Amino acid sequence: MATQHVFTGARVVLPSGIVENGRLVVEGTVIADAAAEAPARPALLPDGTPAGAAGPALRTAADATTLDLTGYWIVPGFVDMHVHGGGGASFSAGTAEEALAVAATHRRHGTTTMAASTVTDRLDDLARQAAVLSELVEQGELAGIHFEGPFIAPCRRGAHDPGLLRDPEPGDVKRLVDAARGTARMMTLAPELPGGLDSVRLLADLGVIAAVGHTDAGYEATAEAVDAGATVATHLFNAMPGLHHRTPGPVAALLEDERVTVELINDGVHLHPAVVGLAFSRAGAGRVAFITDAMAAAGKGDGRYPLGGLEVEVRDGVARLVEGGAIAGSTLTLDTAFRRAVTLGGLPVGHVVRALSENPARLLGVADRVGSLEAGKDADLVILDAEFAVAGVMRRGEWVVEPEVG
């Protein structure tokens, strides 16, 4: 008989809305029930005890546990579609050990599903990295691969090695997609470069998300890319021309088109809270995906770290290239993005949950398994306290962070 976990008393964020005094049941690796309210006659645990009667601490009876989470929140496990590293490790290292270390770091912060993002490198090296990462996707450790670079604008390169950038020639684009053996989920490119629009069309035909990013495209060129099949804005506002009243640029084109989901890095470094609010108000909660764009220092601390072939120095949690000083990704984890959005940005919890879980799960093609608390889906969930700090993390029915409540 599968292990059963019964959670009662919490505010549970369901697709239908926030439920007070909710009840969630996990059987083995999946969610068995997500009730709108605790039943009048509680279900019985195997020893005959009513579910939810155990008080404030975890209690085991046979192979069942019950946890009263009054005063806490239960939200779906977070889904990060754009993350490069964490815990001192990087997906671009090209080893399973480092990739698993990245995943383990972010899982402790509530990210139970993630795509592995690479950085600009030689095509041969990117293909080798993809071969390693694709095996982890096939094993269920990762949700796919996101290639960020090398097909980006040199003047908007950010922390990508300028000597390795190239135009998005469709043959090169397909080579990387093929190297991922069916696990490529997204590729960021600058559509204004030679071959850009043809590569957008190719990616759309291959079922890979074409993301507009690290681009110097204007408003019209960006709109043309969306018409060609681009559906994501890579870290909107960052590494692209800013919004201007006479030359609206890519930001306006990406925000206004209903076909586009916009990524936001909500770390207080990349974006002001007012800008995050602006994106939500224009795009709506269904078209925003919070990402970390995290590099190796996430969950680790200040110091020097490699990013591709470049060196990054992290001071006070802000990552910048040693040479040039450009912002080099973030040290963000999604629990912090959640807390900032609600407490500093004033965004509704339900909207934030969509941006952290449901929307990226849909884009990565895994919404049938994760992204919301529904019966039959993977038991991926995060328990948050009243201040929205992580109190527990469960992935596929197993505790990553076991809650200590009471």
N, C-alpha and C positions, 0 to 999 in steps of 0.2 A: 504494500500500500504506500502511495506517494506521501511524502511529508507534507503536512498541512500547516499553513500559517494563517491565522485569523487576526486581522487588524480592525479595531473598533475605536470610535470616539473622535477620530481625526476629521479635519477638513480635507475632503478628498476632491481633487480636481479631475472631473470626468469630462468627456467630450460634450456632454449635455450641460455642463456648468459645475459650479462649486457646491458640494454637498456638505452640510453641517452634520456632525455626528454620523459620518459615513462608515461603511463596512466594506472591507476588501478581503477576499479569501484567495490564497495561493495554494494550489495543489501541485506539488512537484516543481516543475520548471515554468508553469504557466499560471495565469490568472484564471481562477475558476468562477469568481463572482465579484462584481463591483456594484454594490447596491446603493440606491439613492438614499436609503435610510436604514438604520438598524431595524431588523424585523421585530415585531411585537413579541413573537415567541422565538427566542434565539435558537439558532442551530446548536446541536449538541456535539461536543468533542467526543472522541472515542471512549473516554472514561465516563461519559454521561454528564460532564460539566457543561453548563451553557457557555457558548463562545462569548468572549468578552468579559467573563466574570473573574478574571485572574488578577485584576488590580493593575498597578502601574508598572510592573516589571514582567519581563519575559518569563513564562512558565511552561514547562514541558510536561505533557501528559501523553504517554505512549509515544507516537510519532507525530503529535500535533503540538503547536505552540500558539498561544494567544497573547496579544499585546494591546493594552489599552493606551491609545495615543491621544487622549484628550489634551487639547492645547497644541497639538502638532498638525502639520500638513503632510499629506501624501500626494506626490506629483509623479508623473511618468519619468523614467530615466531620461537623462538629457542625451541629445544626439548632436554631435559636432561634425559638420561636414567639411571643416577646414581647420586642420590642426597639424603642425609639423613636428612637435616634440614635447617633452616634459620629463621631469625627474632626472635631468642630466643626459637624456638620450634623445635620439632623433630618428625619424623614419628614413631620412636620407642617408643614414649610415649604411643602409643596405644589408643589415643583419636581422635575423628573427629575434635575437636577444634584445637588441635595442628597441625594436618595434614593440615587443611585449612589455618592455619597461615603460615606454610611453603610455601604452594602453592602461597599464596598472596604475600609473600616477593619476591619470584623468578619471579612472573609475572611482578612485577614492574621493573624488570631488563630485561624483554624481553622473559623470558621462559614461553611460553604459553601452553606447553605440558610437562609433566614430569611423570616418574615412581617413585614410592616411594621405597627407599632403606632402608632395616632394617639392624641392626648390630647383631652380635652374642648374643644369649640369650638362655634360656632354650626352648626346643621345645614347651612346653605348652604355654609359653609366646609369642613365635613367632606365634603360631597358633592363639592366641587371637588378636595379632596385625594385622595379615592377615585378620581376620574376619572384623575388623573395616575398614581397608584400602580397602578391596574388595567392601564394600558398596559405598565408594567414587569413585571407578573405575566405578561401575555400574551407578552412578549418573553423570558421565562425568567429575568429578573434577580431576581425575588422569588417567594415561594411563596404569597402571598396577603396579605390585609389583616385586621388585628385592630383593631376599634374598642373602645378603652378609654375609656368615658365617651361622652356626658354622662349616661347613665342610671344614676347611682350615688348612694349615700346621702350627703347633705351632711355628716353627722357623721363619715363615714369617707372623706372626699374626698381626703385626702393632699395631693398637689401639683396637684390639678385646680381650675380657676377656679370658685369657689362661685357666681358670678353667672351661669354658663352651664349649671349643672346643671338637669336636668329629669327628670320621671318617664318610665319606659319605655312610652310609649303605642305600641301595636303599629303604628300607621300611620307614626310617626316611625322606628321600628326598621326597617320594611320600606323606607322611603325610603332609608336609608343602605345597606341590602343591595342595593337596586336600583342605587344610584349606583356600586357596585363592579362591576357588570356581570359577575356570576358569579365574582368573585375574593374575595369576603368569606369568610373562613375561621372567624372567631371574633368574638364580641362579649361584652364584660364588662358585667354589670349587677347591680344590687341587687334580688333577686327579691321582697323585702318591700315595695317601693314599689308604688303603684297602677299596675296594668298589667303588673307584673313577671312573674307566672306566665303570663299570656297571651302575653307576648313570648317567654318561654322556649319555650313550645309552638310559637309561630310560627317561631322560629329553628330548632328541631328539624325542623319540617316543611320548611323551606327548605334543610336540609342544612348549616346554619351552626352551629358550636359555641356553645352558650350557656354562658358561664363565670360562676360566682358570684364576685363580688369587689367591693371597696369597699362592703361591706355591713354592716348592723347587724342582720341576721337572726339569730334564735335557732336552736336545734337543730331544732325541729319545722318551722319555716318553710324552713330550708335543705333538710331531707329532702324536703319537699314540692316544692321546686324541682328536686331530682334526679329525683323521680318524674315531674315534668313534662317532663324531657328535658335538664337541665343535666348536663354531663359533664366540666367542668374547674373547678378551683379556682384563681382568679387569685392569684398569689403568696400561697400559703397562709400563714396567721399574720399577714401584714401587711395593714393597712387592713380589719380585721375584729375583732370581740370575741375576746379571748384565751380559751384553754381554762381552764375553772373546774370544780371538782369538783361543784358543785351546778347550775351553768348551763353545760353543756358547749359551747353555742354552735355556730357553723358549723364550727369546726375539727374537732370530733368527728364531726359528720355527714358531712363531706367525706372525712375519713380512713377512716371505716369502710365506706363504700359502694364496692363493687367496680366500679361503673360510672364512678367519678370518677378522673381523673388530676389530681394536685396539682402545681402549679408551685412551685418553690423558687428563691429568689435566694441563691445560696451565695457571698456576698461578704464574710462576716464582719461586716457592718454590719447587714443586715436580719435575720439569723438566727445564733444561736449554733450551733457544730458539733453540740452535743448535740441540738438541736432538729431539725437536718437528719437526724441518725441516728434520732431518734424517728419522723420521717415515713417514712423508708425501712423501719424495722422494722415499722410498722403497715400502710403501703400496699403494701410490696413493690416490688422493682425495676421491675416492669412497669407501675406506676402513678405514677411520679415523672417529671417533666420539669424539668430545670434550665433556667432562663431567665436573661437578663441584666437585663431591664427597664431597659436602658441608655439614658441620655440623651446629649446631644451631646458631653459631655466625655469619654466613653469613648474611650480611645486618644489623647486630646488633652492633658489636664492640668488643673491648677487654674485657676480664673478664674470669670468670670461668663458665663452662657449663658441664652438664652431657652428656656422650656418651655411651648409653647402661647403664651398671653398673659402668662405669669408669668416672673419672673426668678429664676434659680437661681445660688447661689454654691457653688463646689466648693473645699473646703479639705482637703488631705491625702487627696484621692480620694473624699471624702464629699460628696454633693450635697444641699443643703438650700435651701428657698425663702428668698429674701432677706427677705421679709415673713412672719413666723410661725415660720420655722425647721423646718418639716416636711421629713422626708426626701423628696427629689424624684427618684425613680428611683435608678439606680446609675451607676457608671463601670466596671462589670464587663465583662469579655470572657469567653467560655466556656472558653478555655484556662486562665484563672485558676480558674474554677469547678471544672474537672476536677482541677487540681493540688491545690486545697484539699480536695476531697472525698476524694482518695486519701491525701494526706500528712498532713492534719490531722484529717480525719474518719474515717480508717481504713476507708473503704468499698472493697469489691472493685472492681478495674478493670472487670471485665465488667459489674457493676451500674451503674457510673458511665457507661459507654458507652451502655447502654440509655437512661439518663436524658438523655443529651446528644444522642443520634442516633436510635435506633430508635423510642422512644416519641413524641417530637414529630413525627417523620416520619409515623408512623401517624395521629396526630391531624390533621395538615395534609393528609392524603390523598395524600402523595407517596411512600409507602413502597415502591411498585413501582419507584421510580427511585433513591431515596437512603435513608440511614439505617443501612445495613449493607454489609459488604464481601461481595458475592455476584456471581457471573458474570451479566452482562447489565445490571447496574445502572450508573449514572453513576460514572465514575472520580473520586469525591470522597473524599479521604482526607487524614489528618493524620499526619505523622511526629513522634513525641515522643522526646526523649532520656531517659536513665535517671532524670532528675529531673522528667520530665513537662513539660518546656518544649518549645515548638514548634520543631522543626527543619526542617519542610517542610510545605507545604500544596499539594494538587493539587485543582483543580476541573474536572470534565469533561475530564480528561486534560491540562490545561494547568497549569503551575506558577504558583501565586500567590506562594508563597515557595519558592524553589528551595533544596533542602538542600545544606548544606556539611558533609560528614561526612568522618571520617578523621583 
